[in-house]
């Protein structure tokens, strides 16, 4: 393999390009925008910076957040004093840092969009506005709005969510998460350096309805949005069926990050999975296996590493957001349990930090069961939530 083309310069593409170039492979990264701002919170979990310490140990502006408040309708709010802080970047700053690392490692950065990718016997012909480039292998990292229909995951409307948000010139030191009535999604307020990322992600509602929910919340909380920069984005939120049929690799290509649908179906986190999939893709491309085996090897690594867990999480997502238990919504019960039970609060923290897989919830619940009535009810609630679907 002589040349790998990485199509997209977000976290997944930049990190894959860095890994490949650092190992000595001729790597060309194509992206028409390079670094850009996004409405998503930009938070990196403990799992992300524990796996890749440079995400914490660098000079790029960032916020270290140790307090998060979760709230639900008619349940008030519960505070999480985070044992493992969240590291929050502006997406512009994070993308810039990752692109610079890729370039320093030896990747060639081309500010261009690949309009068409044609498979040839000897590799790929990649068409841009300025001409045609050639590559032996392609890493598809051009996000959820991937226009190359023959590459990357395929999804229907039921496999996506909207993420909408405002860039608000304001400061606060904690994160707010607000669950909403009858919405598979939530509102977030993330503190960044010099501004807030205030947004909403949701599934099954039009963008206009989600924006109206967000602006009503901002008005109630006294967060100004008139004149604030507004961003909108489509995110993958694969259904169980979508995960089972997810197209993440093929002849001469692999997909990473959003282009592969690799987003947590409950928390909406994508940054860790973007970078992890970029890392796993580079490992597969750098090993000694034949090119014809790369796609299957990549699928197997993804599934062993995290994709089976995300698939199981997708079977829980709707119940987590809009399910009911003992005459209250599941989010309301979660907030109530968090206030009353340090043990449950710790469990939710671990889910947010990425250290508690969905597939391990049942075993943890049984280990933590004790004789108090409150703990029995709490564990029964979670057993009902995960039900008997925990199979691989």
Phi, psi and omega in degrees: 000124183261314186226133173246130175259128176254119185261091180130136185246022174284191182303319181294311182292317181298317183290319176299316180298318178300312182299316182293315181293320180297331178278359176098005179276138177294115189233128178238125180254127179250128174201130184283337182251334188058229185288139179207163179272152177222158182284342185297153188305323181084016182275136176253126183283168176304319181301323181292308184278345171286321178287321182233084188302335180298340179293339175257322187265079179202173182264003180290137179304136182203161173248135174258112189251127182246355180233133175228139176244125175255133182226152179217155181304132177058025178230355183072208184228153175236138181265137170247115171274103193289121174294322177245105184301157171267137178256118188245123176249156156294139180296329176298313181293318180296313179298318178301313181300315183291323177295319178296322177296319178297316180295319179296331179283348178116003178288142175272125182258123179244120178278083184201152177258133175279115184273333182207140177236115183250125180281128176237166183302322184267000181151227184229144169249120186248117184266127172239177179297332185264359180150201183236132176248159180241149179208155177274332183212153184234132170254115184271113185222032186264026167079187184291336180264038179301120181267356180271089192293342180273359182229147177085178184294154175244133180217161174258180180300329181287353180255016181228161170223161173265143168237119182235143182197165178244145173263104190250119179289084184202159182238146165203165189254356183236166175262139172247133172237123182240115172281153186234157180294129173056041176226128173277080183166194183196167172260144176232151168231110181249126174282130173239178179289109176087355179199172175250144165261112182242117186206182180220140170236140184199154183238137175089007176231148176296155181301322181296320179292321178295319179297321178297318176300315182296314183292328176295317178298315182297321178296317180296327182268000180071029178263116185288140175231349177297121179084353178284147178296134183246140180230147175224145185207150173261134178240146171290141175214074192294138172286172178302318178294321179299320178294319182296330183250019185293127181265097185254352182198160179198197183296106176082012181208154169225153178246146182228159175061216182300327180296342176255006180075020190270077179227138178298123185288349180253305182279340184079005181293133177233340187295314179299314184292330175298309184288322179295318179293324174298320177295311181297322177298316180295323178299316180295317182291334183269350180282178188269007182289154178298153179304325183293343181262355188297318185299312181293322178297321180293315178302317181295319180294317178301315184294317179294324188281309183204346190290326177297324179292318179294323178298317178294320178303325180295333178284344180264339196304310185296320178295323180298318187271320188235005177287169180228151178209124180051052172070011177228161176289156178301314177302322179296319178294321179299315180297318179297316179296322180297322180291326188267336189235110174302328180294316179290321177302319179294322178298314180296320176303316182293326175296318179292324182283347180084009182265353178243104178290153178296324182293344180258008184297316184298313182296324178294321180298316180294323179295326186270354184295130172228189193271357182286148181301318182298316181292325177298314179297317180300314181290325176298319177303312182288326176297321177295323183294312182278341176048215184253022185272004185281078176227154180253000000 
